[in-house]
Amino acid sequence: MIPTSARMLAGVALAASLTVSAASAQQAQPSNIRGSIESVDGAVLNIKARNGGERKVRMSDNVMVTGITKAALSDIKSGDYVGVTGMPQADGTQKAIAIHIFPESMRGLAEGSRPWDLRANSSMTNATVDQKVEAKDGQTLTVKYKDGEKKVTVEPTTPIVTFVPGSKDELKPGAQVIIVGAKKAADGSFETARVNVGRDGLTPPM
């Protein structure tokens, strides 16, 4: 089980980034950058993106770093506030391709469902777990948010993560990161005040 204290202290960077991304939905979208750090040059991260491109990302002086760690399906309880990266199914349900558990202090943040850029047609739904039911090949979650609800199928192999406080010392070559809502500069580089880094070789699944 994930300690309550850790869940309450962690996840600020990613949660706040998701809020920025959601608030920008009707404007030009900032970029979500996923990839591996190739090198660090002062405040600049040189990142090999998952799509094969290269990104230079300049961190602010007070950059916030959050660690992302593995969790388990058993860590999700009715009443938890979660983020579900999902794919639509023919019957109107969602298939979870990743879930992150928010700390209690972030309950209600960016609540709702919106398009997400992990895959074509994927969505991000931040909502409260209303029911958790055992299914034949995993579990089914019913999650509710202010404008509706979704039924989500969670397979045993679905990546589930939670957040822990991080350090700039973790931003080193080989580390897998996700930067949500990076701002593109005039020279083609990017700027960010938040970096989320996978712990122990974990690739952030969202």
C-alpha positions as CSV (number, residue, x, y, z in Angstrom):
1,M,0.0,0.0,0.0
2,I,1.2,3.6,-0.7
3,P,1.6,5.5,2.6
4,T,-1.0,8.2,3.1
5,S,1.7,10.8,3.9
6,A,3.6,10.1,0.7
7,R,0.5,10.4,-1.4
8,M,-0.5,13.7,0.3
9,L,3.0,15.2,-0.2
10,A,3.6,14.0,-3.7
11,G,2.3,14.6,-7.2
12,V,2.2,18.4,-7.0
13,A,4.2,18.9,-10.2
14,L,2.3,16.5,-12.5
15,A,-1.0,17.5,-11.0
16,A,-0.4,21.2,-11.5
17,S,0.9,20.5,-15.0
18,L,-2.3,18.7,-15.9
19,T,-4.2,21.7,-14.6
20,V,-2.2,24.0,-16.9
21,S,-2.8,21.7,-19.8
22,A,-6.5,21.6,-19.1
23,A,-6.8,25.3,-18.7
24,S,-5.2,25.8,-22.1
25,A,-7.6,23.5,-23.9
26,Q,-9.2,26.3,-25.8
27,Q,-5.9,28.0,-26.6
28,A,-2.7,27.0,-28.4
29,Q,-1.7,23.8,-26.6
30,P,1.7,23.7,-24.9
31,S,3.7,20.7,-25.7
32,N,3.9,17.5,-23.7
33,I,7.4,16.1,-23.9
34,R,8.1,12.4,-23.1
35,G,11.4,10.8,-23.4
36,S,14.9,10.0,-22.1
37,I,17.4,12.6,-20.9
38,E,20.5,12.4,-23.0
39,S,22.5,15.0,-21.3
40,V,22.3,17.9,-18.9
41,D,23.9,21.2,-19.6
42,G,23.4,23.5,-16.6
43,A,19.7,24.3,-16.6
44,V,19.1,22.7,-20.0
45,L,17.9,19.1,-20.5
46,N,18.7,17.5,-23.8
47,I,15.9,14.9,-24.3
48,K,15.5,12.2,-26.9
49,A,11.7,12.2,-27.3
50,R,9.8,8.9,-27.7
51,N,8.9,9.8,-31.2
52,G,12.6,10.0,-32.1
53,G,12.9,13.8,-32.1
54,E,15.3,15.8,-29.9
55,R,14.2,18.5,-27.5
56,K,16.1,21.1,-25.6
57,V,14.2,22.1,-22.4
58,R,15.4,24.9,-20.2
59,M,14.3,24.6,-16.6
60,S,13.4,27.6,-14.5
61,D,15.6,28.5,-11.5
62,N,13.0,27.1,-9.1
63,V,12.1,24.1,-11.2
64,M,9.9,21.5,-9.3
65,V,10.8,17.9,-9.7
66,T,8.4,15.1,-8.9
67,G,9.3,11.4,-8.8
68,I,6.9,8.8,-10.4
69,T,6.9,5.4,-8.8
70,K,5.1,2.1,-9.4
71,A,1.8,1.4,-7.6
72,A,-0.6,-1.5,-7.8
73,L,-4.3,-2.0,-8.6
74,S,-4.7,-2.9,-4.9
75,D,-3.7,0.6,-4.0
76,I,-6.8,2.1,-5.7
77,K,-9.8,2.3,-3.4
78,S,-13.3,3.5,-3.7
79,G,-13.3,7.2,-3.0
80,D,-9.7,7.8,-4.4
81,Y,-9.2,10.6,-6.8
82,V,-7.3,9.3,-9.9
83,G,-6.3,10.2,-13.4
84,V,-7.2,7.7,-16.1
85,T,-5.5,7.7,-19.5
86,G,-8.0,5.8,-21.5
87,M,-9.1,4.5,-24.9
88,P,-12.7,4.5,-26.0
89,Q,-14.3,1.1,-26.5
90,A,-17.2,0.1,-28.9
91,D,-19.6,-0.3,-25.9
92,G,-19.0,3.2,-24.7
93,T,-16.6,2.2,-21.8
94,Q,-13.0,3.1,-21.5
95,K,-10.0,0.8,-21.4
96,A,-7.3,2.2,-19.1
97,I,-3.9,2.4,-20.6
98,A,-2.4,4.1,-17.5
99,I,-3.7,5.3,-14.2
100,H,-2.1,7.7,-11.7
101,I,-3.3,8.1,-8.2
102,F,-3.5,11.7,-6.9
103,P,-2.6,12.6,-3.3
104,E,-5.6,13.6,-1.2
105,S,-4.5,17.2,-1.3
106,M,-5.1,17.3,-5.0
107,R,-8.7,16.0,-4.9
108,G,-10.8,17.8,-7.6
109,L,-7.9,19.1,-9.6
110,A,-8.6,19.4,-13.3
111,E,-11.7,17.3,-12.8
112,G,-13.4,16.0,-15.9
113,S,-12.5,14.3,-19.2
114,R,-10.6,15.7,-22.1
115,P,-8.6,14.6,-25.1
116,W,-5.0,13.5,-24.4
117,D,-2.0,13.1,-26.7
118,L,-0.5,9.8,-25.6
119,R,-2.3,8.0,-28.5
120,A,-4.7,8.9,-31.2
121,N,-8.2,9.2,-29.6
122,S,-6.9,8.8,-26.1
123,S,-8.4,10.8,-23.2
124,M,-7.4,11.9,-19.7
125,T,-10.2,11.6,-17.1
126,N,-9.6,13.0,-13.6
127,A,-12.3,11.7,-11.4
128,T,-13.3,9.9,-8.1
129,V,-13.5,6.2,-8.0
130,D,-17.2,5.4,-7.2
131,Q,-17.0,1.6,-7.5
132,K,-14.3,-1.0,-7.9
133,V,-15.6,-4.4,-9.1
134,E,-13.7,-7.6,-9.7
135,A,-13.9,-8.6,-13.4
136,K,-12.8,-11.8,-15.2
137,D,-9.6,-10.3,-16.6
138,G,-8.9,-7.6,-14.1
139,Q,-11.2,-5.0,-12.5
140,T,-13.8,-2.5,-13.6
141,L,-13.8,1.0,-12.1
142,T,-16.7,3.4,-12.2
143,V,-15.3,6.9,-11.9
144,K,-17.5,10.0,-11.5
145,Y,-16.8,13.7,-12.2
146,K,-18.9,16.8,-12.1
147,D,-20.2,16.4,-15.7
148,G,-20.7,12.6,-15.8
149,E,-19.1,9.3,-15.2
150,K,-17.2,6.6,-17.0
151,K,-16.8,2.8,-16.7
152,V,-13.2,1.9,-17.0
153,T,-11.7,-1.6,-17.6
154,V,-8.4,-2.1,-15.9
155,E,-6.3,-5.1,-17.0
156,P,-3.7,-6.7,-14.7
157,T,-1.0,-5.3,-17.0
158,T,-2.3,-1.7,-16.9
159,P,0.5,0.6,-15.6
160,I,-0.4,2.3,-12.3
161,V,1.7,4.9,-10.7
162,T,1.8,7.4,-7.8
163,F,4.0,10.4,-7.0
164,V,6.8,11.1,-4.5
165,P,8.8,14.3,-3.9
166,G,11.7,14.5,-6.3
167,S,15.1,16.1,-6.6
168,K,17.1,17.7,-9.4
169,D,19.8,15.1,-8.7
170,E,17.4,12.6,-10.4
171,L,17.6,14.5,-13.7
172,K,20.6,12.7,-15.2
173,P,21.3,10.8,-18.5
174,G,19.1,7.8,-19.0
175,A,16.2,9.1,-16.7
176,Q,12.8,8.8,-18.3
177,V,10.7,12.0,-18.0
178,I,7.4,13.6,-18.8
179,I,7.1,17.4,-19.1
180,V,3.5,18.5,-19.4
181,G,2.7,21.9,-20.9
182,A,6.2,22.9,-21.9
183,K,6.3,26.3,-23.5
184,K,8.0,26.6,-26.9
185,A,10.5,29.5,-27.2
186,A,11.3,31.5,-30.3
187,D,14.5,29.5,-31.0
188,G,12.6,26.2,-31.0
189,S,13.7,25.1,-27.6
190,F,11.3,24.7,-24.7
191,E,10.9,26.1,-21.2
192,T,9.4,24.5,-18.1
193,A,9.0,25.0,-14.4
194,R,8.2,21.3,-13.7
195,V,9.8,18.0,-14.6
196,N,8.3,14.6,-13.7
197,V,10.9,11.7,-13.6
198,G,10.4,8.0,-13.4
199,R,12.1,6.3,-10.5
200,D,14.1,3.1,-10.8
201,G,14.0,3.0,-14.5
202,L,10.3,3.5,-14.7
203,T,8.9,5.1,-17.9
204,P,6.0,7.5,-17.0
205,P,3.1,5.8,-18.6
206,M,0.8,8.8,-19.0
